[in-house]
Structure formats: structure tokens, C-alpha cells
């Protein structure tokens, strides 16, 4: 008889940037740009024995109707620089930065991540994102030069080239010349840094599209995803894991970690009431109209947030919002929202609140711990990236009230066993390819 290995939960913390998650008006909401906020959230995550701390990043402030988007963060520090500072005030916590593979070059990014891995003692991670957005590209020399169909092709070559650079030093610390000739990069020279403690930083990829899943299966160590139910999570998990074999990888080589929110209460009713209030705060009347305009692609400022949805169809080629990827088939989304509104008798604001709800675990600490454990045991996830609605204290209650219960269940570590992020995630060290 085959005895199945017990699965432990992996946990990470996300510091939101461009988002509709943060409740800005809450008295507990503090600065989104001061170092103290980043330090508090990172220290809390480490106190909770989380695997890593994850920073999102945008390369240009979004615009809506020609003005800076209301939900953007102005003055946000650059991610790798921030993580180098956090390496000095944490000891074991992994440090993950989002860096774009479209508007950067392999040599420079390989150098910066190798530096972070050295300074942190092997705790660096790279969340690889891509872009075909010409609006963002205006900030860069080549502009929006990359066709959307090429974005994952370039990203795969980018990561492969970075790994060639990291491998150009032997494990014994001997530098060797490198040369890469490819479709997107043609570089040669000598890399300035020796092989770092992890060999390669952990690679994270976010995306639910078919091409994103394939990219993650071929290249990534962690996939940051978003599923709305246990059933959807299990289907996604099975689909991505089955793709690994063709790349010579096993199920343990890729961790699937959905981004989730958690709302706790002393009773189930209290937790549900808190969650409803959080969603009302996240989707103000003004933000409800803004969300609607992003789908419909036209100015809807004359509409009443407490009134019905527009009867007209969206404008599919709209540029009303710049610097943000539109949400797929907007006509189909509009039809889905109208059906939801009609079925439940919802206003514009109520529809946006219900349709835009992130997968959440809502309940008492005991019920949330049980549900998180159930998701992992039933192969709907390997763990979770928590996205708090408050910065910087939004993780405190979870660490204080839920983590001990997960530990009692034997579902979560009681101490860090290793020093590197790869050890936290149960990933093997990369084989040197000299």
C-alpha cells in the first residue's frame, strides 16, 4: 500500500501596490511608501514563519480618463532596493520582487537578483511578469515594441539567459566567460558576481492563461494564481501539475499558491459582517463607477452607483484606462454582470462588490484553519499568498490566531528548518550547468 506524504501548507505575504484591495479610509491603514510599513509586514510574516514576502510593482502610474488612477500608489519605492533593505531586518523570510521581463535586460537583472541573494543569505525570489503595453513602454527606450504573442517567448529566453549568467561562475567560485546568442538577446562577456547561495533565485510566475500555465510548468518554481472555489482550484492544480512531466519535472518542483484574503471573527456571523463591510469600503460609489468604466470602456460618470447597469455593450477597443490590462472579453463580462444583477436585483455598486470579490476565507480562526488545510489536502493548492486589506497591520491577526491552529493540526511548520527560500518551499537546489 502506498502511504501518501503529509502535505504542509506554504504561506506568503503580499504587499499590495496597484490594487483595489486596500481599505484606504480605515484608521488602521498607514503609509504605502514608508519603510516602516514594509518592515512591519515583513517582520510579521517572519514571526508567522511564512515562506516569503512578496512585492508587486508597476512601471508607470496608471491613468483613467487622462488622470492618475485613484487606486494607484504614487511614490512607491523600487522593489529590489526595498528588499535589500528588508534583508537587514529579517533573518529567514524569503524576499520576492516583481520585475518585468519585457522592459529590462538579463545582465542587469541577473546582477541585481544575485546581489539580493548574497545579501540575504539565499532568500531571493523573482516574480517574472511580461507586458505588451505601449503606454508603459513609453517610459523605456524601445517603447511598446513587443508584440503580445512574443511576450512569453522573450520571458523564457530572458530567464534562460539569466541562468546562463548565474552558471558562468563555477560552484568553487571561478568566473568564466559567457556568450548567449538568441532571438531576443545577443550578449557576451563576464559576469561580476559569484554563484549565489541558492544557485538561482526562486522564480515565481503569475497568470491563469493557457500560455501562462505552460510557461510556469516549463520554468517557474511557484505560480501565483487566483481561483474562486475548491473545484476551480483542484481543476487548475491538476492541469498545471500534469504539464510538468513533458519538461522533466515532478509535482514537487512547482508550488501552486493562490492569492487570497482572510477575514476573521469570533463567530461566523461576525466574520461575514466584517467581510461585507470591507467589500463596501473597498468599492465606494466612485470606485464602482470606475470599475464599470473599465469594463464598458466609456465615461459613465452620469450613472447612479445605486442604479442599474448600462444596457449598451462595452466598447472593445477603448483606451479609457491606460497602463492596466483589460479584463479579457469585456462583452462577455458585461453579459455576466447583467445576469448577476438581474438574478439578485443588484445595483451597479452591489454588482461590482459581488462580481469582484477575491477568493476569501471568512470565519472563525478555527474554521479558516480547517478550510485552508482542506484546500491543500484536496490538491486545490500547495499554499496561499495572503493579500491583506490593511497596510501594514493586516497580517497580525492571522499570525496570532490562525497560524497556531495550523501548527496544532500538523499542517504548518513550528520553526524554519533551513536558511534559504528553496529550503522553505521544499525545492531542490538547481544543478550547475557549466
Secondary structure as a PSIPRED ss2 file (coil, helix, strand):
# PSIPRED VFORMAT (PSIPRED V4.0)

   1 X C   1.000  0.000  0.000
   2 X C   1.000  0.000  0.000
   3 X C   1.000  0.000  0.000
   4 X C   1.000  0.000  0.000
   5 X C   1.000  0.000  0.000
   6 X C   1.000  0.000  0.000
   7 X C   1.000  0.000  0.000
   8 X C   1.000  0.000  0.000
   9 X C   1.000  0.000  0.000
  10 X E   0.000  0.000  1.000
  11 X E   0.000  0.000  1.000
  12 X E   0.000  0.000  1.000
  13 X E   0.000  0.000  1.000
  14 X E   0.000  0.000  1.000
  15 X E   0.000  0.000  1.000
  16 X C   1.000  0.000  0.000
  17 X C   1.000  0.000  0.000
  18 X C   1.000  0.000  0.000
  19 X C   1.000  0.000  0.000
  20 X C   1.000  0.000  0.000
  21 X C   1.000  0.000  0.000
  22 X C   1.000  0.000  0.000
  23 X C   1.000  0.000  0.000
  24 X C   1.000  0.000  0.000
  25 X C   1.000  0.000  0.000
  26 X C   1.000  0.000  0.000
  27 X C   1.000  0.000  0.000
  28 X C   1.000  0.000  0.000
  29 X E   0.000  0.000  1.000
  30 X C   1.000  0.000  0.000
  31 X C   1.000  0.000  0.000
  32 X C   1.000  0.000  0.000
  33 X C   1.000  0.000  0.000
  34 X C   1.000  0.000  0.000
  35 X H   0.000  1.000  0.000
  36 X H   0.000  1.000  0.000
  37 X H   0.000  1.000  0.000
  38 X H   0.000  1.000  0.000
  39 X H   0.000  1.000  0.000
  40 X H   0.000  1.000  0.000
  41 X H   0.000  1.000  0.000
  42 X H   0.000  1.000  0.000
  43 X H   0.000  1.000  0.000
  44 X H   0.000  1.000  0.000
  45 X H   0.000  1.000  0.000
  46 X H   0.000  1.000  0.000
  47 X H   0.000  1.000  0.000
  48 X C   1.000  0.000  0.000
  49 X C   1.000  0.000  0.000
  50 X C   1.000  0.000  0.000
  51 X C   1.000  0.000  0.000
  52 X E   0.000  0.000  1.000
  53 X E   0.000  0.000  1.000
  54 X E   0.000  0.000  1.000
  55 X E   0.000  0.000  1.000
  56 X C   1.000  0.000  0.000
  57 X C   1.000  0.000  0.000
  58 X C   1.000  0.000  0.000
  59 X C   1.000  0.000  0.000
  60 X C   1.000  0.000  0.000
  61 X C   1.000  0.000  0.000
  62 X C   1.000  0.000  0.000
  63 X E   0.000  0.000  1.000
  64 X E   0.000  0.000  1.000
  65 X C   1.000  0.000  0.000
  66 X C   1.000  0.000  0.000
  67 X E   0.000  0.000  1.000
  68 X E   0.000  0.000  1.000
  69 X C   1.000  0.000  0.000
  70 X C   1.000  0.000  0.000
  71 X C   1.000  0.000  0.000
  72 X C   1.000  0.000  0.000
  73 X C   1.000  0.000  0.000
  74 X C   1.000  0.000  0.000
  75 X C   1.000  0.000  0.000
  76 X C   1.000  0.000  0.000
  77 X C   1.000  0.000  0.000
  78 X C   1.000  0.000  0.000
  79 X H   0.000  1.000  0.000
  80 X H   0.000  1.000  0.000
  81 X H   0.000  1.000  0.000
  82 X H   0.000  1.000  0.000
  83 X H   0.000  1.000  0.000
  84 X H   0.000  1.000  0.000
  85 X H   0.000  1.000  0.000
  86 X H   0.000  1.000  0.000
  87 X H   0.000  1.000  0.000
  88 X C   1.000  0.000  0.000
  89 X C   1.000  0.000  0.000
  90 X C   1.000  0.000  0.000
  91 X C   1.000  0.000  0.000
  92 X C   1.000  0.000  0.000
  93 X C   1.000  0.000  0.000
  94 X E   0.000  0.000  1.000
  95 X E   0.000  0.000  1.000
  96 X E   0.000  0.000  1.000
  97 X E   0.000  0.000  1.000
  98 X E   0.000  0.000  1.000
  99 X E   0.000  0.000  1.000
 100 X E   0.000  0.000  1.000
 101 X C   1.000  0.000  0.000
 102 X C   1.000  0.000  0.000
 103 X C   1.000  0.000  0.000
 104 X C   1.000  0.000  0.000
 105 X C   1.000  0.000  0.000
 106 X H   0.000  1.000  0.000
 107 X H   0.000  1.000  0.000
 108 X H   0.000  1.000  0.000
 109 X H   0.000  1.000  0.000
 110 X H   0.000  1.000  0.000
 111 X H   0.000  1.000  0.000
 112 X H   0.000  1.000  0.000
 113 X H   0.000  1.000  0.000
 114 X H   0.000  1.000  0.000
 115 X H   0.000  1.000  0.000
 116 X H   0.000  1.000  0.000
 117 X H   0.000  1.000  0.000
 118 X H   0.000  1.000  0.000
 119 X H   0.000  1.000  0.000
 120 X H   0.000  1.000  0.000
 121 X C   1.000  0.000  0.000
 122 X C   1.000  0.000  0.000
 123 X C   1.000  0.000  0.000
 124 X E   0.000  0.000  1.000
 125 X E   0.000  0.000  1.000
 126 X E   0.000  0.000  1.000
 127 X E   0.000  0.000  1.000
 128 X E   0.000  0.000  1.000
 129 X E   0.000  0.000  1.000
 130 X C   1.000  0.000  0.000
 131 X C   1.000  0.000  0.000
 132 X C   1.000  0.000  0.000
 133 X C   1.000  0.000  0.000
 134 X H   0.000  1.000  0.000
 135 X H   0.000  1.000  0.000
 136 X H   0.000  1.000  0.000
 137 X H   0.000  1.000  0.000
 138 X C   1.000  0.000  0.000
 139 X C   1.000  0.000  0.000
 140 X C   1.000  0.000  0.000
 141 X C   1.000  0.000  0.000
 142 X C   1.000  0.000  0.000
 143 X C   1.000  0.000  0.000
 144 X C   1.000  0.000  0.000
 145 X C   1.000  0.000  0.000
 146 X C   1.000  0.000  0.000
 147 X C   1.000  0.000  0.000
 148 X H   0.000  1.000  0.000
 149 X H   0.000  1.000  0.000
 150 X H   0.000  1.000  0.000
 151 X H   0.000  1.000  0.000
 152 X H   0.000  1.000  0.000
 153 X H   0.000  1.000  0.000
 154 X H   0.000  1.000  0.000
 155 X H   0.000  1.000  0.000
 156 X H   0.000  1.000  0.000
 157 X H   0.000  1.000  0.000
 158 X H   0.000  1.000  0.000
 159 X H   0.000  1.000  0.000
 160 X H   0.000  1.000  0.000
 161 X H   0.000  1.000  0.000
 162 X H   0.000  1.000  0.000
 163 X H   0.000  1.000  0.000
 164 X H   0.000  1.000  0.000
 165 X H   0.000  1.000  0.000
 166 X H   0.000  1.000  0.000
 167 X C   1.000  0.000  0.000
 168 X C   1.000  0.000  0.000
 169 X E   0.000  0.000  1.000
 170 X C   1.000  0.000  0.000
 171 X C   1.000  0.000  0.000
 172 X C   1.000  0.000  0.000
 173 X C   1.000  0.000  0.000
 174 X C   1.000  0.000  0.000
 175 X E   0.000  0.000  1.000
 176 X C   1.000  0.000  0.000
 177 X C   1.000  0.000  0.000
 178 X E   0.000  0.000  1.000
 179 X E   0.000  0.000  1.000
 180 X E   0.000  0.000  1.000
 181 X E   0.000  0.000  1.000
 182 X C   1.000  0.000  0.000
 183 X C   1.000  0.000  0.000
 184 X C   1.000  0.000  0.000
 185 X C   1.000  0.000  0.000
 186 X E   0.000  0.000  1.000
 187 X E   0.000  0.000  1.000
 188 X E   0.000  0.000  1.000
 189 X E   0.000  0.000  1.000
 190 X C   1.000  0.000  0.000
 191 X C   1.000  0.000  0.000
 192 X C   1.000  0.000  0.000
 193 X C   1.000  0.000  0.000
 194 X C   1.000  0.000  0.000
 195 X C   1.000  0.000  0.000
 196 X E   0.000  0.000  1.000
 197 X C   1.000  0.000  0.000
 198 X C   1.000  0.000  0.000
 199 X E   0.000  0.000  1.000
 200 X C   1.000  0.000  0.000
 201 X C   1.000  0.000  0.000
 202 X E   0.000  0.000  1.000
 203 X E   0.000  0.000  1.000
 204 X E   0.000  0.000  1.000
 205 X E   0.000  0.000  1.000
 206 X E   0.000  0.000  1.000
 207 X C   1.000  0.000  0.000
 208 X C   1.000  0.000  0.000
 209 X C   1.000  0.000  0.000
 210 X H   0.000  1.000  0.000
 211 X H   0.000  1.000  0.000
 212 X H   0.000  1.000  0.000
 213 X H   0.000  1.000  0.000
 214 X H   0.000  1.000  0.000
 215 X H   0.000  1.000  0.000
 216 X H   0.000  1.000  0.000
 217 X H   0.000  1.000  0.000
 218 X H   0.000  1.000  0.000
 219 X H   0.000  1.000  0.000
 220 X C   1.000  0.000  0.000
 221 X C   1.000  0.000  0.000
 222 X E   0.000  0.000  1.000
 223 X E   0.000  0.000  1.000
 224 X E   0.000  0.000  1.000
 225 X E   0.000  0.000  1.000
 226 X C   1.000  0.000  0.000
 227 X C   1.000  0.000  0.000
 228 X C   1.000  0.000  0.000
 229 X C   1.000  0.000  0.000
 230 X H   0.000  1.000  0.000
 231 X H   0.000  1.000  0.000
 232 X H   0.000  1.000  0.000
 233 X H   0.000  1.000  0.000
 234 X H   0.000  1.000  0.000
 235 X H   0.000  1.000  0.000
 236 X H   0.000  1.000  0.000
 237 X H   0.000  1.000  0.000
 238 X H   0.000  1.000  0.000
 239 X H   0.000  1.000  0.000
 240 X H   0.000  1.000  0.000
 241 X H   0.000  1.000  0.000
 242 X H   0.000  1.000  0.000
 243 X C   1.000  0.000  0.000
 244 X C   1.000  0.000  0.000
 245 X H   0.000  1.000  0.000
 246 X H   0.000  1.000  0.000
 247 X H   0.000  1.000  0.000
 248 X C   1.000  0.000  0.000
 249 X C   1.000  0.000  0.000
 250 X C   1.000  0.000  0.000
 251 X H   0.000  1.000  0.000
 252 X H   0.000  1.000  0.000
 253 X H   0.000  1.000  0.000
 254 X C   1.000  0.000  0.000
 255 X E   0.000  0.000  1.000
 256 X E   0.000  0.000  1.000
 257 X E   0.000  0.000  1.000
 258 X E   0.000  0.000  1.000
 259 X E   0.000  0.000  1.000
 260 X E   0.000  0.000  1.000
 261 X E   0.000  0.000  1.000
 262 X E   0.000  0.000  1.000
 263 X E   0.000  0.000  1.000
 264 X E   0.000  0.000  1.000
 265 X C   1.000  0.000  0.000
 266 X C   1.000  0.000  0.000
 267 X C   1.000  0.000  0.000
 268 X H   0.000  1.000  0.000
 269 X H   0.000  1.000  0.000
 270 X H   0.000  1.000  0.000
 271 X H   0.000  1.000  0.000
 272 X H   0.000  1.000  0.000
 273 X H   0.000  1.000  0.000
 274 X H   0.000  1.000  0.000
 275 X H   0.000  1.000  0.000
 276 X H   0.000  1.000  0.000
 277 X H   0.000  1.000  0.000
 278 X H   0.000  1.000  0.000
 279 X H   0.000  1.000  0.000
 280 X H   0.000  1.000  0.000
 281 X H   0.000  1.000  0.000
 282 X H   0.000  1.000  0.000
 283 X C   1.000  0.000  0.000
 284 X C   1.000  0.000  0.000
 285 X H   0.000  1.000  0.000
 286 X H   0.000  1.000  0.000
 287 X H   0.000  1.000  0.000
 288 X H   0.000  1.000  0.000
 289 X H   0.000  1.000  0.000
 290 X H   0.000  1.000  0.000
 291 X H   0.000  1.000  0.000
 292 X H   0.000  1.000  0.000
 293 X H   0.000  1.000  0.000
 294 X H   0.000  1.000  0.000
 295 X H   0.000  1.000  0.000
 296 X H   0.000  1.000  0.000
 297 X C   1.000  0.000  0.000
 298 X C   1.000  0.000  0.000
 299 X C   1.000  0.000  0.000
 300 X C   1.000  0.000  0.000
 301 X C   1.000  0.000  0.000
 302 X C   1.000  0.000  0.000
 303 X C   1.000  0.000  0.000
 304 X C   1.000  0.000  0.000
 305 X C   1.000  0.000  0.000
 306 X C   1.000  0.000  0.000
 307 X C   1.000  0.000  0.000
 308 X C   1.000  0.000  0.000
 309 X C   1.000  0.000  0.000
 310 X C   1.000  0.000  0.000
 311 X C   1.000  0.000  0.000
 312 X C   1.000  0.000  0.000
 313 X C   1.000  0.000  0.000
 314 X C   1.000  0.000  0.000
 315 X C   1.000  0.000  0.000
 316 X C   1.000  0.000  0.000
 317 X C   1.000  0.000  0.000
 318 X C   1.000  0.000  0.000
 319 X C   1.000  0.000  0.000
 320 X C   1.000  0.000  0.000
 321 X E   0.000  0.000  1.000
 322 X E   0.000  0.000  1.000
 323 X C   1.000  0.000  0.000
 324 X C   1.000  0.000  0.000
 325 X C   1.000  0.000  0.000
 326 X C   1.000  0.000  0.000
 327 X C   1.000  0.000  0.000
 328 X C   1.000  0.000  0.000
 329 X C   1.000  0.000  0.000
 330 X H   0.000  1.000  0.000
 331 X H   0.000  1.000  0.000
 332 X H   0.000  1.000  0.000
 333 X H   0.000  1.000  0.000
 334 X H   0.000  1.000  0.000
 335 X H   0.000  1.000  0.000
 336 X H   0.000  1.000  0.000
 337 X H   0.000  1.000  0.000
 338 X H   0.000  1.000  0.000
 339 X H   0.000  1.000  0.000
 340 X H   0.000  1.000  0.000
 341 X H   0.000  1.000  0.000
 342 X H   0.000  1.000  0.000
 343 X H   0.000  1.000  0.000
 344 X H   0.000  1.000  0.000
 345 X C   1.000  0.000  0.000
 346 X C   1.000  0.000  0.000
 347 X C   1.000  0.000  0.000
 348 X H   0.000  1.000  0.000
 349 X H   0.000  1.000  0.000
 350 X H   0.000  1.000  0.000
 351 X H   0.000  1.000  0.000
 352 X H   0.000  1.000  0.000
 353 X H   0.000  1.000  0.000
 354 X H   0.000  1.000  0.000
 355 X H   0.000  1.000  0.000
 356 X C   1.000  0.000  0.000
 357 X C   1.000  0.000  0.000
 358 X C   1.000  0.000  0.000
 359 X C   1.000  0.000  0.000
 360 X E   0.000  0.000  1.000
 361 X E   0.000  0.000  1.000
 362 X E   0.000  0.000  1.000
 363 X E   0.000  0.000  1.000
 364 X C   1.000  0.000  0.000
 365 X H   0.000  1.000  0.000
 366 X H   0.000  1.000  0.000
 367 X H   0.000  1.000  0.000
 368 X H   0.000  1.000  0.000
 369 X H   0.000  1.000  0.000
 370 X H   0.000  1.000  0.000
 371 X H   0.000  1.000  0.000
 372 X H   0.000  1.000  0.000
 373 X H   0.000  1.000  0.000
 374 X H   0.000  1.000  0.000
 375 X H   0.000  1.000  0.000
 376 X H   0.000  1.000  0.000
 377 X H   0.000  1.000  0.000
 378 X C   1.000  0.000  0.000
 379 X C   1.000  0.000  0.000
 380 X C   1.000  0.000  0.000
 381 X C   1.000  0.000  0.000
 382 X C   1.000  0.000  0.000
 383 X E   0.000  0.000  1.000
 384 X E   0.000  0.000  1.000
 385 X E   0.000  0.000  1.000
 386 X E   0.000  0.000  1.000
 387 X E   0.000  0.000  1.000
 388 X C   1.000  0.000  0.000
 389 X C   1.000  0.000  0.000
 390 X C   1.000  0.000  0.000
 391 X C   1.000  0.000  0.000
 392 X E   0.000  0.000  1.000
 393 X C   1.000  0.000  0.000
 394 X C   1.000  0.000  0.000
 395 X C   1.000  0.000  0.000
 396 X H   0.000  1.000  0.000
 397 X H   0.000  1.000  0.000
 398 X H   0.000  1.000  0.000
 399 X H   0.000  1.000  0.000
 400 X H   0.000  1.000  0.000
 401 X H   0.000  1.000  0.000
 402 X C   1.000  0.000  0.000
 403 X H   0.000  1.000  0.000
 404 X H   0.000  1.000  0.000
 405 X H   0.000  1.000  0.000
 406 X H   0.000  1.000  0.000
 407 X H   0.000  1.000  0.000
 408 X H   0.000  1.000  0.000
 409 X C   1.000  0.000  0.000
 410 X C   1.000  0.000  0.000
 411 X C   1.000  0.000  0.000
 412 X C   1.000  0.000  0.000
 413 X C   1.000  0.000  0.000
 414 X C   1.000  0.000  0.000
 415 X C   1.000  0.000  0.000
 416 X C   1.000  0.000  0.000
 417 X C   1.000  0.000  0.000
 418 X C   1.000  0.000  0.000
 419 X C   1.000  0.000  0.000
 420 X C   1.000  0.000  0.000
 421 X H   0.000  1.000  0.000
 422 X H   0.000  1.000  0.000
 423 X H   0.000  1.000  0.000
 424 X H   0.000  1.000  0.000
 425 X H   0.000  1.000  0.000
 426 X C   1.000  0.000  0.000
 427 X C   1.000  0.000  0.000
 428 X C   1.000  0.000  0.000
 429 X C   1.000  0.000  0.000
 430 X C   1.000  0.000  0.000
 431 X C   1.000  0.000  0.000
 432 X C   1.000  0.000  0.000
 433 X C   1.000  0.000  0.000
 434 X C   1.000  0.000  0.000
